Amino acid sequence: MNDTASVAPRIRAVDRVYRAMPTSDGAGVRLNRVIGQPGLPDLDPFLLLDEFRSDQAVDYIAGFPDHPHRGFETVTYMLAGRMRHGDNQGNVGLLGPGSVQWMTAGRGIVHSEMPEQEDGLLHGFQLWVNLPARDKMTAPRYQDIDPAQIPTIDVGAGVRVTVIAGQVGNTRGAVDTGATEPTYLDVQLAVGTGFAQAVPIGHSAFVYAYHGEVQVGDGPRAKTLTTGELGVLSPGEEIRVAASAGAARLLIVAGKPLSEPVVRHGPFVMNTMTEIRQAVDDYRAGRL
């Protein structure tokens, strides 16, 4: 007997909706936390998604002074403003509008991220991507990617896609990705337009609307996300989004789940408490 009810629909639908929660981090930077909040602590392999957006210097000027990381990757995507980073290995860099930093913390790094502006709009995202157990103690590395290296393509009238990671048609993203095989797209939709993106059926996926309203899915299962809402998507082979009420802008993110234990303690994400204790000891002893 053919049990068609057990076959997942091809077009992904929104399973759950979460609204970004205001919080602060670093030395008092005000931001909106989407993944990493109580209702959505993670979405394997994604551990955190923050959006920072303000034109009030008091909200961001204190920045993120020296802090450690071990066991995962951080992805910083800047839309407006400038952020300077530095670390305890002598690496320095400046992220400007449209640039991306994909940092693999691996076995450990201590770094800072400080706004290099005293006024004006600062807007961007930081995504944390878990590393598999076999890679958690790998050597740290940075991929600092200039906007000119990040492809932005027109995929139809009124539809532009910035391909940070993954592939859209024949266009590959700028980031050299690893075990989680991530897709990370910034999609701009004019009113009345839509976009479809194929993704592996087993990958976790979400859509985050950060400007306007976005319809996600197809037919009676379609759901509208408003600004500041994240939709966790059901299994399927394709993500469809559309802008019917006005222009919209959104992130489409997907990745291969690791299906491994996650033990996190602040800036350390490992597989066991023993490994967390070792990370804390190494940081205190200056071994990161």
Secondary structure per residue as TSV (DSSP state, phi and psi in degrees):
chain	resnum	aa	ss	phi	psi
A	1	M	-	360.0	134.7
A	2	N	-	-90.4	110.6
A	3	D	-	-89.4	83.3
A	4	T	G	-69.1	-21.1
A	5	A	G	-65.7	-22.7
A	6	S	G	-86.4	-5.2
A	7	V	S	-86.2	125.9
A	8	A	-	-67.9	141.1
A	9	P	-	-58.2	150.2
A	10	R	S	-69.4	-39.2
A	11	I	B	-89.7	126.3
A	12	R	-	-70.7	145.2
A	13	A	-	-117.7	166.1
A	14	V	E	-81.3	117.7
A	15	D	E	-84.0	-43.4
A	16	R	E	-143.7	149.6
A	17	V	E	-121.9	134.5
A	18	Y	E	-129.9	135.5
A	19	R	E	-95.3	137.9
A	20	A	-	-58.2	139.4
A	21	M	E	-108.6	127.3
A	22	P	E	-62.4	136.5
A	23	T	E	-156.0	-174.3
A	24	S	E	-137.9	154.1
A	25	D	E	-149.9	176.9
A	26	G	T	62.5	-131.7
A	27	A	T	-96.0	26.1
A	28	G	T	114.1	20.1
A	29	V	E	-69.4	127.6
A	30	R	E	-85.0	131.6
A	31	L	E	-152.4	174.4
A	32	N	E	-112.9	122.9
A	33	R	E	-98.0	126.7
A	34	V	E	-106.8	-62.8
A	35	I	E	-96.1	136.5
A	36	G	T	108.5	1.2
A	37	Q	B	-88.4	167.7
A	38	P	T	-56.0	-38.8
A	39	G	T	-75.2	-23.9
A	40	L	B	-138.9	77.0
A	41	P	S	-66.1	-30.2
A	42	D	-	-164.4	170.1
A	43	L	B	-145.0	85.1
A	44	D	T	-39.9	119.6
A	45	P	T	-98.7	14.9
A	46	F	E	-93.1	131.7
A	47	L	E	-104.7	-24.8
A	48	L	E	-163.5	143.5
A	49	L	E	-138.3	119.3
A	50	D	E	-116.7	141.4
A	51	E	E	-115.1	125.5
A	52	F	E	-112.0	127.0
A	53	R	E	-153.8	113.0
A	54	S	E	-162.9	145.6
A	55	D	S	-107.7	16.2
A	56	Q	-	-106.2	114.8
A	57	A	G	-57.3	-33.2
A	58	V	G	-60.7	-23.1
A	59	D	G	-76.8	-21.7
A	60	Y	T	-135.8	-11.8
A	61	I	T	-62.2	-28.2
A	62	A	T	-72.3	-22.0
A	63	G	-	65.3	-158.3
A	64	F	E	-124.0	86.0
A	65	P	E	-61.4	178.7
A	66	D	E	-44.6	127.4
A	67	H	E	-152.8	151.0
A	68	P	E	-93.1	161.5
A	69	H	E	-143.3	148.8
A	70	R	B	-153.5	138.1
A	71	G	S	94.5	5.0
A	72	F	E	-156.4	-176.4
A	73	E	E	-118.3	145.6
A	74	T	E	-114.8	137.3
A	75	V	E	-121.8	113.2
A	76	T	E	-106.7	124.4
A	77	Y	E	-121.9	115.9
A	78	M	E	-97.0	133.7
A	79	L	E	-106.4	-34.7
A	80	A	E	-150.5	145.5
A	81	G	S	92.2	-175.3
A	82	R	-	-136.5	138.3
A	83	M	E	-132.7	124.1
A	84	R	E	-99.6	135.5
A	85	H	E	-120.2	152.6
A	86	G	E	-152.6	159.9
A	87	D	E	-143.2	177.6
A	88	N	T	-79.2	4.6
A	89	Q	T	-107.7	7.3
A	90	G	S	91.0	3.2
A	91	N	-	-78.2	137.7
A	92	V	E	-138.2	154.9
A	93	G	E	-169.8	164.7
A	94	L	E	-127.2	122.4
A	95	L	E	-97.9	122.9
A	96	G	-	-113.8	-175.9
A	97	P	T	-55.2	128.5
A	98	G	T	87.2	-3.8
A	99	S	-	-91.3	161.2
A	100	V	E	-132.6	138.6
A	101	Q	E	-120.6	121.7
A	102	W	E	-110.9	102.6
A	103	M	E	-104.6	124.2
A	104	T	E	-96.4	105.7
A	105	A	-	-68.9	-36.2
A	106	G	T	54.3	-130.7
A	107	R	T	-72.0	-12.4
A	108	G	-	145.4	142.2
A	109	I	E	-154.1	150.3
A	110	V	E	-117.7	119.6
A	111	H	E	-141.2	170.6
A	112	S	E	-131.5	152.7
A	113	E	E	-134.6	108.5
A	114	M	E	-124.2	130.8
A	115	P	E	-58.5	134.2
A	116	E	-	-106.3	58.0
A	117	Q	-	-163.5	153.0
A	118	E	S	-109.7	-7.9
A	119	D	S	-158.8	175.8
A	120	G	S	93.6	178.1
A	121	L	-	-79.3	129.7
A	122	L	E	-116.4	122.0
A	123	H	E	-146.2	130.8
A	124	G	E	-179.4	-171.8
A	125	F	E	-135.2	150.5
A	126	Q	E	-129.2	126.5
A	127	L	E	-115.1	134.3
A	128	W	E	-104.4	130.2
A	129	V	E	-118.9	126.4
A	130	N	E	-68.3	155.4
A	131	L	-	-109.3	145.2
A	132	P	-	-66.5	157.9
A	133	A	G	-51.4	-39.3
A	134	R	G	-67.0	-19.0
A	135	D	G	-109.6	-0.7
A	136	K	T	-65.2	-26.2
A	137	M	T	-108.1	24.8
A	138	T	S	-72.1	164.6
A	139	A	-	-66.7	138.0
A	140	P	-	-64.4	151.3
A	141	R	E	-156.4	157.2
A	142	Y	E	-116.1	145.4
A	143	Q	E	-120.6	98.3
A	144	D	E	-93.2	117.0
A	145	I	E	-119.7	119.3
A	146	D	-	-71.0	149.0
A	147	P	G	-53.5	-34.0
A	148	A	G	-65.1	-19.8
A	149	Q	G	-92.3	-6.7
A	150	I	S	-101.0	114.3
A	151	P	-	-69.5	132.1
A	152	T	E	-120.2	121.3
A	153	I	E	-123.6	149.9
A	154	D	E	-91.6	121.2
A	155	V	E	-111.0	16.8
A	156	G	E	156.8	167.8
A	157	A	T	-60.4	120.7
A	158	G	T	80.0	11.8
A	159	V	E	-126.2	118.2
A	160	R	E	-124.3	138.2
A	161	V	E	-129.9	124.5
A	162	T	E	-93.5	122.2
A	163	V	E	-101.7	94.4
A	164	I	E	-78.3	-45.6
A	165	A	E	-146.4	152.7
A	166	G	S	94.0	-158.1
A	167	Q	E	-144.9	134.9
A	168	V	E	-120.9	111.4
A	169	G	T	59.9	-123.9
A	170	N	T	-96.2	6.2
A	171	T	E	-98.2	121.6
A	172	R	E	-97.9	147.0
A	173	G	-	-67.5	167.4
A	174	A	S	-80.4	-18.6
A	175	V	S	-92.0	135.4
A	176	D	-	-81.4	103.9
A	177	T	-	-95.1	171.2
A	178	G	-	-121.3	-137.2
A	179	A	T	-62.9	-27.5
A	180	T	T	-84.7	-5.9
A	181	E	-	48.0	51.2
A	182	P	-	-71.3	149.7
A	183	T	E	-110.2	130.9
A	184	Y	E	-141.7	108.4
A	185	L	E	-125.2	140.6
A	186	D	E	-108.6	115.2
A	187	V	E	-111.8	129.2
A	188	Q	E	-111.1	125.0
A	189	L	E	-121.4	126.4
A	190	A	-	-76.0	159.6
A	191	V	T	-57.7	136.1
A	192	G	T	83.3	7.2
A	193	T	E	-110.8	167.3
A	194	G	E	-147.4	170.7
A	195	F	E	-150.3	142.5
A	196	A	E	-126.6	137.1
A	197	Q	E	-132.0	124.0
A	198	A	E	-75.1	139.0
A	199	V	-	-139.6	150.8
A	200	P	-	-57.7	139.0
A	201	I	T	-61.3	-30.8
A	202	G	T	-88.8	-2.2
A	203	H	S	-78.8	141.0
A	204	S	E	-67.8	146.9
A	205	A	E	-151.8	149.7
A	206	F	E	-146.8	159.4
A	207	V	E	-120.8	132.8
A	208	Y	E	-121.5	118.3
A	209	A	E	-87.9	120.3
A	210	Y	E	-118.4	2.4
A	211	H	E	-155.6	123.3
A	212	G	S	80.0	-163.2
A	213	E	-	-113.5	139.1
A	214	V	E	-126.1	125.4
A	215	Q	E	-89.5	127.4
A	216	V	E	-117.6	131.5
A	217	G	S	102.4	-164.2
A	218	D	S	-145.9	141.8
A	219	G	G	66.4	-146.9
A	220	P	G	-67.3	-16.1
A	221	R	G	-88.9	-1.9
A	222	A	-	-66.1	145.8
A	223	K	E	-137.7	145.2
A	224	T	E	-98.3	130.1
A	225	L	E	-104.3	136.3
A	226	T	-	-102.2	170.6
A	227	T	T	-51.9	127.8
A	228	G	T	89.8	8.7
A	229	E	E	-111.3	140.0
A	230	L	E	-111.7	133.7
A	231	G	E	-110.1	119.0
A	232	V	E	-79.7	129.5
A	233	L	E	-98.7	148.4
A	234	S	-	-72.4	167.2
A	235	P	S	-61.5	155.3
A	236	G	-	162.3	177.8
A	237	E	S	-104.2	-11.4
A	238	E	E	-148.4	140.8
A	239	I	E	-107.6	127.4
A	240	R	E	-119.1	132.6
A	241	V	E	-132.9	152.1
A	242	A	E	-150.4	154.4
A	243	A	E	-117.3	108.4
A	244	S	S	-107.5	-23.6
A	245	A	S	-100.7	-5.5
A	246	G	S	158.4	177.6
A	247	A	-	-62.3	148.3
A	248	A	E	-142.3	157.3
A	249	R	E	-140.1	139.8
A	250	L	E	-155.7	160.3
A	251	L	E	-104.0	137.4
A	252	I	E	-114.9	121.3
A	253	V	E	-132.5	134.9
A	254	A	E	-145.7	155.6
A	255	G	E	-165.9	158.7
A	256	K	-	-77.5	121.2
A	257	P	-	-62.2	144.8
A	258	L	-	-88.8	-26.5
A	259	S	-	53.5	43.9
A	260	E	-	-121.4	157.9
A	261	P	-	-59.3	140.6
A	262	V	-	-118.8	115.9
A	263	V	E	-120.7	116.8
A	264	R	E	-122.9	144.5
A	265	H	E	-141.3	95.8
A	266	G	T	57.6	-117.2
A	267	P	T	-87.1	8.3
A	268	F	E	-114.1	131.5
A	269	V	E	-131.7	110.3
A	270	M	E	-128.8	-165.9
A	271	N	S	-105.9	-17.2
A	272	T	S	-141.2	160.2
A	273	M	H	-67.1	-32.3
A	274	T	H	-59.6	-41.4
A	275	E	H	-68.7	-34.7
A	276	I	H	-64.8	-45.9
A	277	R	H	-60.4	-38.2
A	278	Q	H	-65.8	-39.6
A	279	A	H	-62.7	-43.6
A	280	V	H	-63.1	-44.6
A	281	D	H	-61.7	-43.0
A	282	D	H	-64.0	-39.0
A	283	Y	H	-65.9	-46.6
A	284	R	H	-62.9	-29.8
A	285	A	T	-90.1	0.8
A	286	G	T	76.6	25.5
A	287	R	-	-95.7	1.0
A	288	L	-	-80.8	360.0
